[in-house]
Amino acid sequence: MRIILASKSPRRKEILALITEHFEIMSEEVDERAIETRVREQGGTPEDVQKELAHDKACAVFDKLSDEEKNGCVVIGADTSVVCGDEILGKPADKDDARRMLRMLSGRTHEVITGVCVKTASGEETFVEVTKVKFGDLDSYQEALIERYISTDEPYDKAGAYGIQNGGAILVESVEGDYFSVVGLPVRKLAQALERVNPSCNS
């Protein structure tokens, strides 16, 4: 079966390669802000937002395939957000926004929610993985780390303004749950979902 990852994220590509070497990349743009607004206005939770984003990203690619291609294909859509309190933190707009987010997260435990949609011609499976991440206290050491970190290019293409797999790791005190989900894909749950779709996927 043909496997398509509906994401350009190099981190998701690396994680999916832990499950199978046989996949390709194809992505289509979706209006993430409009989707989040619609789900929230309908009373949806941050988990609902991530499910809908993953679903729409998978469908955007799946709908581009021919009928023949759809019958032999599985498309994986995913989206990751950082949630602090009730605020969903997206990618920072600039250095000041990155500083604001990282200061907000410091000394607190926040949730990293990754939604995943595995879509085939016969149906789809959509799920979320929630991991709790605690940042170090906002002392002078943490402040210096934040300033050093936001002076790099790394925070600006990442939800919550940090990447746990790179320089953002030093800001983190502890992780409770699936580390790989924080990076971009809950590897075990995804492997199980692919196995249910087609046992030959995990090879």
C-alpha positions as CSV (number, residue, x, y, z in Angstrom):
1,M,0.0,0.0,0.0
2,R,1.2,3.5,-0.9
3,I,1.8,5.6,2.2
4,I,1.8,9.4,2.0
5,L,2.8,11.8,4.8
6,A,0.8,15.0,4.4
7,S,3.5,17.1,6.0
8,K,6.7,18.8,4.9
9,S,8.1,18.6,8.5
10,P,11.5,17.0,8.5
11,R,10.8,15.9,12.1
12,R,7.7,14.0,11.1
13,K,9.6,12.4,8.2
14,E,12.3,11.2,10.6
15,I,9.7,9.7,13.0
16,L,7.7,8.0,10.3
17,A,10.9,6.4,9.1
18,L,11.1,4.6,12.4
19,I,7.9,2.8,11.4
20,T,8.5,2.3,7.7
21,E,11.0,3.3,5.0
22,H,8.4,3.1,2.3
23,F,6.5,6.4,2.2
24,E,6.4,9.7,0.3
25,I,5.8,13.3,1.1
26,M,2.9,15.3,-0.3
27,S,1.3,18.3,1.4
28,E,-1.4,20.9,0.7
29,E,-2.0,24.2,2.5
30,V,-5.0,24.5,4.8
31,D,-6.2,27.6,6.6
32,E,-5.2,26.6,10.2
33,R,-6.4,29.8,11.8
34,A,-9.9,29.5,10.2
35,I,-10.1,25.9,11.2
36,E,-9.2,26.6,14.8
37,T,-11.6,29.5,15.0
38,R,-14.5,27.4,13.6
39,V,-13.9,24.6,16.0
40,R,-13.6,26.9,19.0
41,E,-16.7,28.8,18.1
42,Q,-18.6,25.5,18.1
43,G,-17.4,24.8,21.6
44,G,-14.6,22.5,20.7
45,T,-11.6,21.8,22.9
46,P,-7.9,22.1,21.9
47,E,-8.0,18.3,21.3
48,D,-10.9,18.8,18.9
49,V,-8.9,21.5,17.1
50,Q,-6.0,19.2,16.6
51,K,-8.2,16.4,15.4
52,E,-9.9,18.7,12.8
53,L,-6.5,20.1,11.6
54,A,-5.1,16.6,11.2
55,H,-8.3,15.5,9.4
56,D,-8.3,18.5,7.0
57,K,-4.6,18.1,6.2
58,A,-5.1,14.5,5.3
59,C,-8.2,15.2,3.3
60,A,-6.5,18.0,1.4
61,V,-4.0,15.6,0.0
62,F,-6.3,12.6,-0.3
63,D,-8.7,14.6,-2.4
64,K,-6.0,15.4,-4.9
65,L,-5.5,11.7,-5.7
66,S,-7.3,10.0,-8.6
67,D,-9.9,7.4,-7.7
68,E,-7.5,4.6,-8.6
69,E,-4.7,6.1,-6.4
70,K,-7.1,6.4,-3.5
71,N,-7.9,2.7,-3.5
72,G,-4.3,1.8,-2.8
73,C,-3.3,4.6,-0.6
74,V,-3.1,5.7,3.1
75,V,-2.6,9.4,3.9
76,I,-1.3,10.5,7.2
77,G,-2.2,14.1,8.4
78,A,-0.9,15.6,11.6
79,D,-0.8,18.8,13.5
80,T,0.9,19.7,16.9
81,S,0.0,22.5,19.2
82,V,1.2,23.8,22.5
83,V,-1.5,24.6,25.0
84,C,-0.9,26.7,28.1
85,G,-4.0,27.1,30.2
86,D,-6.7,27.5,27.6
87,E,-4.5,29.3,25.0
88,I,-3.3,27.5,21.9
89,L,0.2,28.7,21.1
90,G,1.0,28.7,17.5
91,K,4.2,29.8,15.8
92,P,5.6,33.1,17.1
93,A,5.2,36.1,15.0
94,D,8.5,37.6,15.9
95,K,11.2,37.7,18.6
96,D,9.0,39.5,21.1
97,D,6.2,37.0,20.6
98,A,8.7,34.1,21.1
99,R,10.0,35.7,24.3
100,R,6.4,36.1,25.6
101,M,5.5,32.5,24.9
102,L,8.7,31.0,26.4
103,R,8.3,33.2,29.5
104,M,4.7,32.2,29.8
105,L,5.7,28.5,29.7
106,S,8.5,28.8,32.2
107,G,7.8,27.4,35.7
108,R,4.6,25.7,34.5
109,T,3.4,22.5,33.0
110,H,1.8,22.8,29.6
111,E,0.3,20.3,27.2
112,V,1.6,19.4,23.8
113,I,-1.3,18.0,21.7
114,T,-0.7,16.2,18.5
115,G,-3.7,15.2,16.3
116,V,-3.3,12.4,13.7
117,C,-5.6,11.3,10.9
118,V,-4.9,8.1,9.0
119,K,-7.2,8.2,5.9
120,T,-7.9,5.5,3.3
121,A,-10.6,5.0,0.7
122,S,-12.5,2.8,3.2
123,G,-12.5,5.3,6.1
124,E,-10.3,7.0,8.5
125,E,-9.0,6.9,12.1
126,T,-8.3,10.2,13.9
127,F,-6.8,10.4,17.4
128,V,-4.8,12.7,19.6
129,E,-1.9,12.3,21.9
130,V,-1.5,14.6,24.9
131,T,2.0,15.0,26.5
132,K,2.7,17.1,29.6
133,V,5.9,19.2,29.4
134,K,7.3,21.3,32.3
135,F,9.7,24.1,31.8
136,G,12.3,25.3,34.3
137,D,11.5,28.2,36.6
138,L,11.7,31.7,35.2
139,D,14.9,32.6,37.1
140,S,17.9,34.5,35.7
141,Y,19.3,31.3,34.3
142,Q,16.1,30.6,32.4
143,E,15.9,34.2,31.2
144,A,19.4,33.9,29.8
145,L,18.5,30.7,28.0
146,I,15.4,32.2,26.5
147,E,17.3,35.2,25.2
148,R,20.0,33.0,23.7
149,Y,17.4,30.7,22.1
150,I,15.3,33.4,20.5
151,S,18.4,34.8,18.9
152,T,18.6,31.7,16.8
153,D,16.3,30.8,13.9
154,E,14.9,27.8,15.6
155,P,11.8,29.0,17.5
156,Y,10.0,30.7,14.6
157,D,8.7,27.7,12.7
158,K,7.5,25.8,15.8
159,A,4.3,25.9,17.9
160,G,5.0,27.4,21.3
161,A,8.3,28.8,20.0
162,Y,10.4,25.8,20.9
163,G,11.6,22.5,19.5
164,I,12.3,19.9,22.2
165,Q,14.5,17.8,20.0
166,N,17.0,20.7,19.4
167,G,18.1,23.8,21.4
168,G,14.7,24.1,23.2
169,A,15.5,20.9,25.1
170,I,17.5,22.9,27.7
171,L,14.5,24.9,28.6
172,V,12.6,21.7,29.6
173,E,12.6,20.3,33.1
174,S,10.5,17.1,32.5
175,V,8.3,15.3,30.1
176,E,5.3,13.1,31.0
177,G,4.0,11.1,28.1
178,D,5.1,10.4,24.5
179,Y,8.3,12.4,23.7
180,F,7.9,11.7,20.0
181,S,4.5,13.3,20.0
182,V,6.1,16.5,21.3
183,V,8.5,16.3,18.3
184,G,5.6,15.8,15.9
185,L,4.1,12.3,15.7
186,P,3.1,9.8,18.4
187,V,5.1,7.0,17.0
188,R,3.6,4.0,18.8
189,K,-0.1,5.0,18.3
190,L,0.6,5.8,14.7
191,A,2.3,2.4,14.1
192,Q,-0.7,0.7,15.7
193,A,-3.1,2.7,13.5
194,L,-1.2,1.8,10.4
195,E,-1.1,-1.9,11.4
196,R,-4.9,-1.8,11.6
197,V,-5.2,-0.3,8.2
198,N,-2.7,-2.7,6.5
199,P,-0.3,-5.0,8.4
200,S,2.3,-4.6,5.6
201,C,2.7,-0.8,6.4
202,N,5.0,-1.5,9.3
203,S,7.9,-2.9,7.3
